[in-house]
Amino acid sequence: MSTLSELLAEHTRLPGAAVDHLQLVVGEWQLLSDLSFADFLMWVPLEAATAEGVAEERFLCVAQARPQTAPTAHPEDMVSTVVAAPDHPQLRRAVVEERICREEDPRWHLGVPVRRETIPVRFGGKVVAVLSRDINLAVPRVPSPLEIAYLGSAADLCQMIADGTFPAPEPSPGAHTSPRVGDGLIRLDAAGTVVFASPNALSAYHRMGHAADLVGVALAPLTRSLVSDPFDATEVAQRMRTALDGNPSTRVEAEARGATVLFRALPLRPRGKAAGALVLVRDVTEVTRRDRALMSKDATIREIHHRVKNNLQTVAALLRLQSRRTNNTEARQVLAESVRRVTSIALVHETLSMSVDERVSLDDVVDQVIPMMSDVATAETRVVVRREGKFGVVQAELATPLVMVLTELVQNAFEHAYTPGQRGEVVVHAERSAKWLDVVITDDGRGLPQGFSLERTDRLGLQIVRTLVESELRGSLSLRRRQGTKGTEAVLRVPLQRRR
């Protein structure tokens, strides 16, 4: 089955930032599904020509979530389903009117009555997708305080999606492992007082030492008084107050009387008006030991990356020492190139030693490599290097060859585009979409020589680049003269889809 990013890359022209926002929505929407007692489907608009040549708007389902609190309305897989806008007018209305649209009459789907609501997903002032909230009406529901609290919270969060204020622009670390609705939910009013607490939330607080009901209690001071560690107590209380002020918070773990509880607070601000906050809680006392064992393994992996980085830095230091002791200019240059390559790989392992998921923020690595390259260039030329755009986060298997390719291409510009003492500028421009990472390295130097061929070049650096691009990155590379001006462009395209 195709992933969300693959479907968006194949069927839309959404920029990378919009794709990232839709990924954040999908990362949070199990919460919405459970609170709504409904299925959630994500639709993106398509355009296609009919046989008569008339454009007909259609919608593609790119993601699906089923509730854990109610029967599903879609037992079948809806991802990759395409529907015509006239057959599902609510989808079109949500895009055009930019508001939540509700159907008055249910429709029948596979023998099940389903009521649909559509929620526009706003990003950057535009509607980039539509969520449909499909409710199975086959099972009658009796209104209860729990159901009323759940639906009210869901309505606020859905309105925030339509407003473009939920989810938060920055991904929340641990969002996928944070407490869920069924683990325990507490609704706070704008003053921080509990107006509803689910049975599981009450149980978690009972294990922490609070035997009474929570309704009517100021939650932040109460939680602070229960948590054993004073620093953790202050942290948890501050996260709750931060959510009431309209700022999302990450999950936090605290211990009280032998119980270990996870907390996560979410602000509720539909249409920009303060409506309180949601606090999700989960009693994780029984699974803490297993989590700590996994954390120990992760720490071991990071320690390995740290040691590899140290070993590579030792190798680079030995090569640097050797280059200082040789009188042969060519040998000194070869050793300096080896130092640069080993150092580039060491920087990737240094980043991995601080990562918990084998992913690398390439912008951080490139920003460390560029000053190193500039220092090398200063000795022979007066060329500066700068970065434009964002590389984003990539898998570790892509990071090392990609960084090596970038350093080789920049170094190639230093060596061959400029004469000693010449001023110039090398620009590393990155642009990312759901499917591709496009990098263009430009210089304003002398340009490519006549008859130059990347396939037939005997330069070691370019041979290394070709090998890495073709075998490791599975991408494409071309060198060409800049249009309308002097200099050279190195155009690199790398696929970001997972390897099969």
C-alpha positions as CSV (number, residue, x, y, z in Angstrom):
1,M,0.0,0.0,0.0
2,S,1.3,3.5,-0.9
3,T,2.2,5.8,1.9
4,L,0.8,9.3,2.4
5,S,4.0,11.0,1.1
6,E,4.1,8.7,-2.0
7,L,0.5,9.4,-2.9
8,L,1.0,13.2,-2.4
9,A,4.1,13.1,-4.5
10,E,2.5,11.2,-7.3
11,H,-0.9,13.0,-7.5
12,T,-0.3,16.5,-6.3
13,R,2.1,19.5,-6.6
14,L,2.0,20.4,-2.9
15,P,5.2,22.0,-1.6
16,G,7.2,20.2,1.0
17,A,6.0,22.4,3.8
18,A,2.3,21.6,3.0
19,V,3.2,17.8,2.9
20,D,4.9,18.1,6.3
21,H,1.7,19.7,7.7
22,L,-0.5,16.9,6.4
23,Q,1.9,14.4,7.9
24,L,1.5,16.2,11.3
25,V,-2.3,16.0,10.9
26,V,-2.2,12.3,10.3
27,G,0.1,11.9,13.2
28,E,-2.5,13.5,15.5
29,W,-5.8,12.4,14.0
30,Q,-6.2,9.1,15.9
31,L,-7.0,11.5,18.8
32,L,-9.7,13.1,16.7
33,S,-11.1,9.8,15.5
34,D,-11.5,8.5,19.0
35,L,-13.0,11.7,20.4
36,S,-15.5,11.8,17.5
37,F,-16.5,8.1,17.5
38,A,-15.9,8.4,13.8
39,D,-13.7,7.4,10.9
40,F,-11.4,10.1,9.4
41,L,-10.4,10.1,5.8
42,M,-8.0,12.6,4.2
43,W,-8.9,13.8,0.7
44,V,-6.9,15.9,-1.8
45,P,-8.4,17.4,-4.9
46,L,-7.4,16.2,-8.4
47,E,-8.3,17.4,-11.9
48,A,-8.8,15.2,-14.9
49,A,-10.3,15.6,-18.3
50,T,-13.4,13.6,-19.3
51,A,-14.0,12.0,-22.6
52,E,-15.7,15.2,-23.8
53,G,-12.6,17.2,-22.8
54,V,-14.4,18.9,-19.9
55,A,-12.4,19.2,-16.7
56,E,-14.1,17.3,-13.8
57,E,-12.8,17.7,-10.3
58,R,-12.2,14.6,-8.3
59,F,-10.8,13.8,-4.9
60,L,-8.3,11.1,-3.9
61,C,-8.2,9.5,-0.4
62,V,-4.6,9.5,0.8
63,A,-5.0,8.4,4.4
64,Q,-7.5,6.7,6.7
65,A,-8.0,6.4,10.5
66,R,-10.6,4.2,12.3
67,P,-11.9,4.9,15.8
68,Q,-11.0,2.7,18.8
69,T,-14.1,4.0,20.6
70,A,-16.9,3.0,18.1
71,P,-17.6,0.7,15.2
72,T,-16.0,1.8,12.0
73,A,-18.0,3.2,9.1
74,H,-15.4,1.9,6.6
75,P,-14.4,-1.7,7.2
76,E,-12.7,-1.7,3.7
77,D,-9.5,0.2,2.9
78,M,-10.4,3.6,1.4
79,V,-6.8,4.7,0.7
80,S,-6.2,5.4,-3.1
81,T,-10.0,5.6,-3.7
82,V,-11.0,8.4,-6.2
83,V,-14.4,10.0,-6.1
84,A,-16.1,12.6,-8.3
85,A,-16.9,15.9,-6.7
86,P,-20.6,15.9,-7.9
87,D,-21.1,12.6,-6.1
88,H,-19.6,14.0,-2.8
89,P,-20.5,17.7,-2.8
90,Q,-19.4,18.1,0.8
91,L,-15.8,17.7,-0.1
92,R,-16.1,20.5,-2.7
93,R,-18.0,22.7,-0.4
94,A,-15.3,22.5,2.3
95,V,-12.7,23.6,-0.2
96,V,-14.7,26.5,-1.7
97,E,-16.4,27.8,1.5
98,E,-13.3,27.1,3.7
99,R,-15.4,25.9,6.6
100,I,-16.7,22.8,8.3
101,C,-19.7,21.4,6.3
102,R,-22.2,19.0,7.8
103,E,-24.7,16.7,5.9
104,E,-28.2,16.7,7.1
105,D,-29.2,13.3,5.8
106,P,-27.1,10.2,6.2
107,R,-26.1,8.1,3.2
108,W,-25.9,4.3,3.0
109,H,-22.4,2.8,2.6
110,L,-22.1,-1.0,2.3
111,G,-25.5,-1.4,4.1
112,V,-24.5,1.0,6.9
113,P,-26.0,4.5,7.4
114,V,-23.2,7.0,7.5
115,R,-23.3,10.7,8.3
116,R,-20.4,12.7,6.9
117,E,-18.9,16.0,8.0
118,T,-16.0,17.7,6.0
119,I,-13.3,19.7,7.6
120,P,-10.9,21.9,5.4
121,V,-7.2,21.5,6.3
122,R,-5.8,25.0,6.2
123,F,-2.0,25.6,5.8
124,G,-0.4,28.9,4.8
125,G,-3.8,30.6,4.3
126,K,-5.0,28.0,1.8
127,V,-7.0,24.8,2.0
128,V,-4.6,22.0,1.0
129,A,-6.8,19.0,1.8
130,V,-10.2,18.0,3.3
131,L,-10.9,15.6,6.2
132,S,-14.1,13.7,6.2
133,R,-15.5,12.6,9.5
134,D,-17.7,9.6,8.8
135,I,-19.9,8.4,11.7
136,N,-21.5,4.9,11.7
137,L,-25.2,5.4,12.7
138,A,-26.0,1.7,12.8
139,V,-25.3,1.5,16.5
140,P,-27.5,3.9,18.5
141,R,-25.7,5.9,21.1
142,V,-27.1,7.2,24.4
143,P,-25.7,10.7,25.3
144,S,-23.6,10.5,28.4
145,P,-21.2,12.9,30.1
146,L,-18.3,11.1,28.6
147,E,-19.7,11.2,25.0
148,I,-20.6,14.9,25.4
149,A,-17.1,15.8,26.6
150,Y,-15.5,13.8,23.8
151,L,-17.6,15.3,21.1
152,G,-17.1,18.8,22.4
153,S,-13.4,18.4,22.5
154,A,-13.4,16.9,19.0
155,A,-15.4,19.9,17.7
156,D,-12.8,22.3,19.1
157,L,-9.9,20.5,17.6
158,C,-11.6,20.1,14.2
159,Q,-12.3,23.8,14.2
160,M,-8.6,24.5,14.9
161,I,-7.6,22.3,11.9
162,A,-10.0,24.5,9.8
163,D,-8.3,27.6,11.3
164,G,-4.8,26.2,10.6
165,T,-3.7,26.3,14.2
166,F,-3.7,22.5,14.8
167,P,-1.4,20.6,14.8
168,A,1.4,22.8,15.9
169,P,4.0,23.8,13.2
170,E,6.7,21.9,14.9
171,P,6.3,18.1,15.3
172,S,5.8,17.0,18.9
173,P,8.5,14.6,20.0
174,G,6.8,11.4,21.2
175,A,3.4,12.3,19.8
176,H,3.0,8.7,18.5
177,T,3.7,7.3,22.0
178,S,1.9,9.9,24.0
179,P,-1.3,8.9,25.9
180,R,-4.4,8.3,23.9
181,V,-8.1,9.1,24.5
182,G,-8.8,5.6,26.0
183,D,-5.8,5.9,28.4
184,G,-7.4,8.8,30.2
185,L,-8.7,12.3,29.3
186,I,-9.3,15.4,31.3
187,R,-11.0,18.5,30.0
188,L,-10.0,21.8,31.6
189,D,-11.9,25.1,31.3
190,A,-10.1,28.4,30.5
191,A,-9.2,28.9,34.1
192,G,-7.5,25.4,34.4
193,T,-10.4,23.8,36.4
194,V,-11.4,20.2,35.6
195,V,-14.9,20.0,34.0
196,F,-14.6,16.4,33.0
197,A,-12.4,13.4,33.8
198,S,-12.7,10.0,32.2
199,P,-12.7,6.9,34.4
200,N,-9.2,5.9,33.4
201,A,-7.9,9.4,34.2
202,L,-9.5,9.1,37.6
203,S,-7.8,5.7,38.1
204,A,-4.4,7.2,37.2
205,Y,-4.8,10.0,39.8
206,H,-6.0,7.5,42.4
207,R,-2.8,5.6,41.9
208,M,-0.9,8.8,42.3
209,G,-2.6,9.3,45.7
210,H,-5.7,11.5,45.0
211,A,-8.7,9.5,46.1
212,A,-11.4,12.2,45.5
213,D,-13.2,13.3,42.3
214,L,-11.3,15.6,40.0
215,V,-14.3,17.7,38.7
216,G,-14.0,21.3,40.0
217,V,-10.3,20.9,41.0
218,A,-7.5,23.2,39.7
219,L,-5.5,20.4,38.0
220,A,-2.0,22.0,37.8
221,P,-1.6,22.7,41.5
222,L,-3.1,19.3,42.4
223,T,-0.7,17.5,40.1
224,R,2.2,19.4,41.4
225,S,1.4,18.4,45.0
226,L,1.2,14.7,44.0
227,V,4.4,14.2,42.0
228,S,7.3,13.1,44.1
229,D,10.2,14.8,42.3
230,P,9.9,18.6,42.8
231,F,11.5,19.3,39.3
232,D,9.1,16.9,37.6
233,A,6.2,18.4,39.6
234,T,7.1,21.9,38.4
235,E,7.5,20.7,34.8
236,V,4.1,18.9,34.6
237,A,2.3,21.9,36.1
238,Q,4.0,24.3,33.7
239,R,3.0,22.1,30.7
240,M,-0.6,22.4,31.8
241,R,-0.4,26.2,32.2
242,T,1.4,26.5,28.9
243,A,-1.5,24.7,27.2
244,L,-4.0,27.0,28.8
245,D,-2.1,29.9,27.3
246,G,-2.5,28.4,23.9
247,N,0.9,26.7,23.4
248,P,1.2,22.9,22.7
249,S,3.4,20.9,24.9
250,T,5.3,17.6,24.6
251,R,4.6,14.6,26.7
252,V,6.2,14.4,30.1
253,E,6.6,11.5,32.5
254,A,6.4,11.8,36.3
255,E,6.3,9.4,39.3
256,A,4.1,9.7,42.4
257,R,3.8,7.1,45.2
258,G,5.4,4.4,43.0
259,A,3.1,5.0,40.0
260,T,4.5,6.3,36.7
261,V,2.2,8.5,34.7
262,L,2.5,10.1,31.2
263,F,1.0,13.5,30.7
264,R,0.3,15.5,27.6
265,A,-1.6,18.8,27.4
266,L,-3.2,20.2,24.3
267,P,-4.6,23.8,24.0
268,L,-8.1,24.3,22.8
269,R,-8.5,27.6,20.9
270,P,-11.2,27.3,18.2
271,R,-11.4,30.5,16.1
272,G,-8.6,31.9,18.2
273,K,-10.7,32.0,21.5
274,A,-9.4,30.3,24.6
275,A,-11.6,27.3,25.5
276,G,-9.3,25.5,28.0
277,A,-7.2,22.5,27.3
278,L,-7.2,18.7,27.0
279,V,-4.9,16.7,29.3
280,L,-4.2,13.1,28.3
281,V,-2.9,10.8,31.0
282,R,-1.7,7.2,31.0
283,D,-0.6,5.0,33.8
284,V,2.6,3.3,32.5
285,T,3.8,1.8,35.7
286,E,3.8,-1.7,34.4
287,V,5.6,-1.0,31.1
288,T,8.2,1.4,32.4
289,R,10.8,-1.3,32.9
290,R,10.4,-2.5,29.3
291,D,10.6,1.0,28.0
292,R,13.8,1.6,30.0
293,A,15.3,-1.6,28.5
294,L,14.6,-0.3,25.0
295,M,16.1,3.1,25.9
296,S,19.2,1.2,27.0
297,K,19.4,-0.4,23.6
298,D,19.0,3.0,21.9
299,A,21.7,4.4,24.1
300,T,24.0,1.6,23.0
301,I,23.4,2.3,19.3
302,R,24.1,6.0,19.9
303,E,27.3,5.1,21.8
304,I,28.4,3.0,18.8
305,H,27.9,6.0,16.5
306,H,29.8,8.2,19.0
307,R,32.8,5.8,19.0
308,V,32.8,5.5,15.3
309,K,32.9,9.3,15.1
310,N,35.8,9.4,17.5
311,N,37.7,6.7,15.5
312,L,37.1,8.7,12.3
313,Q,38.4,11.9,13.9
314,T,41.5,10.0,15.0
315,V,42.1,8.8,11.4
316,A,41.6,12.3,10.2
317,A,44.1,13.6,12.7
318,L,46.7,11.0,11.7
319,L,46.3,11.8,8.0
320,R,46.6,15.5,8.8
321,L,49.8,14.8,10.8
322,Q,51.2,12.8,7.9
323,S,50.4,15.5,5.4
324,R,52.5,18.0,7.5
325,R,55.5,15.7,7.4
326,T,55.6,15.1,3.7
327,N,57.4,17.5,1.3
328,N,55.6,16.3,-1.8
329,T,52.9,18.8,-2.8
330,E,50.7,16.3,-4.6
331,A,50.8,13.9,-1.7
332,R,49.9,16.7,0.7
333,Q,46.9,17.6,-1.4
334,V,45.7,14.0,-1.6
335,L,46.0,13.6,2.1
336,A,44.1,16.9,2.7
337,E,41.3,15.6,0.5
338,S,41.2,12.3,2.5
339,V,41.0,14.3,5.7
340,R,38.0,16.3,4.3
341,R,36.2,13.1,3.3
342,V,36.8,11.3,6.6
343,T,35.7,14.4,8.5
344,S,32.5,14.6,6.5
345,I,31.6,11.1,7.4
346,A,32.5,11.7,11.1
347,L,30.0,14.6,11.2
348,V,27.2,12.3,10.1
349,H,28.0,9.8,12.9
350,E,28.2,12.7,15.4
351,T,24.6,13.7,14.4
352,L,23.5,10.1,14.7
353,S,25.1,9.8,18.1
354,M,22.6,12.4,19.3
355,S,19.6,11.0,17.4
356,V,17.0,8.5,18.7
357,D,15.6,7.3,15.4
358,E,18.5,6.9,13.0
359,R,17.5,10.1,11.2
360,V,19.8,13.0,10.4
361,S,19.0,16.7,10.2
362,L,21.0,17.4,7.0
363,D,20.8,21.1,7.5
364,D,22.8,20.8,10.7
365,V,25.4,18.7,9.1
366,V,25.7,20.9,6.0
367,D,26.0,24.0,8.1
368,Q,29.0,22.4,9.8
369,V,30.6,21.2,6.6
370,I,30.3,24.6,4.8
371,P,32.6,26.5,7.3
372,M,35.1,23.7,7.0
373,M,35.1,24.0,3.2
374,S,35.3,27.8,3.4
375,D,38.4,27.5,5.6
376,V,40.1,25.3,3.0
377,A,39.1,27.7,0.2
378,T,40.4,30.8,2.0
379,A,44.0,29.6,1.8
380,E,44.0,29.5,-2.1
381,T,41.1,31.7,-3.2
382,R,38.7,34.2,-1.7
383,V,35.5,32.2,-2.4
384,V,32.6,32.1,0.0
385,V,30.0,29.4,0.4
386,R,26.4,29.8,1.5
387,R,23.3,27.6,1.8
388,E,19.8,28.4,0.5
389,G,16.6,26.4,1.3
390,K,16.3,23.4,3.6
391,F,17.4,19.8,3.2
392,G,15.3,18.6,6.0
393,V,15.6,15.3,7.8
394,V,16.7,12.1,6.0
395,Q,17.4,8.5,6.8
396,A,20.8,7.6,8.0
397,E,21.4,5.5,4.9
398,L,21.1,8.6,2.7
399,A,23.0,11.0,5.0
400,T,26.5,9.8,4.6
401,P,26.7,9.5,0.8
402,L,24.7,12.7,0.4
403,V,27.1,14.7,2.6
404,M,30.1,13.3,0.7
405,V,28.6,14.2,-2.6
406,L,27.9,17.7,-1.5
407,T,31.4,18.2,-0.2
408,E,33.0,16.8,-3.3
409,L,31.0,19.0,-5.6
410,V,31.8,22.2,-3.5
411,Q,35.4,21.2,-3.4
412,N,35.4,20.6,-7.2
413,A,34.1,24.2,-7.6
414,F,36.9,25.6,-5.4
415,E,39.6,23.7,-7.3
416,H,38.5,24.2,-10.9
417,A,36.2,27.2,-11.2
418,Y,38.6,29.9,-9.8
419,T,42.2,31.0,-10.1
420,P,44.3,31.6,-6.9
421,G,43.2,34.8,-5.2
422,Q,40.0,35.2,-7.2
423,R,36.9,36.3,-5.5
424,G,33.7,34.3,-6.0
425,E,30.6,32.7,-4.4
426,V,29.4,29.1,-4.4
427,V,25.7,28.6,-3.5
428,V,24.2,25.3,-2.3
429,H,20.5,25.5,-3.0
430,A,18.2,22.8,-1.7
431,E,14.5,22.3,-2.4
432,R,12.5,19.4,-1.0
433,S,9.1,17.9,-2.0
434,A,7.3,14.8,-0.9
435,K,9.1,12.7,-3.5
436,W,12.5,14.4,-4.3
437,L,15.3,16.3,-2.8
438,D,16.7,18.7,-5.4
439,V,20.1,20.3,-4.8
440,V,21.8,22.8,-7.2
441,I,25.4,23.9,-6.5
442,T,26.3,27.0,-8.5
443,D,29.5,28.9,-8.9
444,D,30.4,32.1,-10.8
445,G,33.8,30.8,-12.0
446,R,35.3,30.1,-15.4
447,G,32.7,27.4,-16.4
448,L,33.1,24.0,-17.8
449,P,35.9,23.3,-20.3
450,Q,35.0,22.6,-23.9
451,G,34.2,18.9,-24.5
452,F,33.7,18.2,-20.8
453,S,31.9,14.9,-20.1
454,L,30.9,13.8,-16.6
455,E,31.0,10.1,-17.7
456,R,34.5,10.3,-19.1
457,T,36.2,12.6,-16.6
458,D,39.3,11.2,-14.8
459,R,38.9,13.4,-11.7
460,L,38.8,11.2,-8.6
461,G,36.3,13.5,-6.8
462,L,33.8,13.4,-9.6
463,Q,34.3,9.6,-10.0
464,I,33.5,9.2,-6.3
465,V,30.4,11.5,-6.8
466,R,29.1,9.5,-9.7
467,T,29.5,6.2,-7.9
468,L,27.7,7.4,-4.8
469,V,24.9,9.1,-6.7
470,E,24.2,6.0,-8.8
471,S,24.7,3.2,-6.3
472,E,23.9,4.7,-2.9
473,L,21.5,7.5,-3.6
474,R,19.9,6.1,-6.7
475,G,19.6,9.6,-8.0
476,S,20.8,11.6,-10.9
477,L,23.6,14.2,-11.4
478,S,24.4,16.6,-14.2
479,L,27.0,19.4,-14.7
480,R,26.1,22.2,-17.1
481,R,27.0,25.8,-17.9
482,R,24.8,28.4,-16.2
483,Q,22.2,30.0,-18.4
484,G,23.0,33.6,-19.4
485,T,26.0,34.0,-17.1
486,K,29.4,32.6,-16.4
487,G,29.9,29.6,-14.1
488,T,28.7,26.1,-13.6
489,E,25.7,24.3,-12.1
490,A,25.8,20.9,-10.6
491,V,22.2,19.6,-10.5
492,L,21.5,16.7,-8.1
493,R,18.2,14.9,-7.7
494,V,17.7,12.3,-5.0
495,P,14.5,10.2,-4.4
496,L,13.2,10.3,-0.8
497,Q,10.8,7.4,-1.0
498,R,11.6,4.4,1.1
499,R,13.6,1.7,-0.5
500,R,11.8,-1.5,-1.3
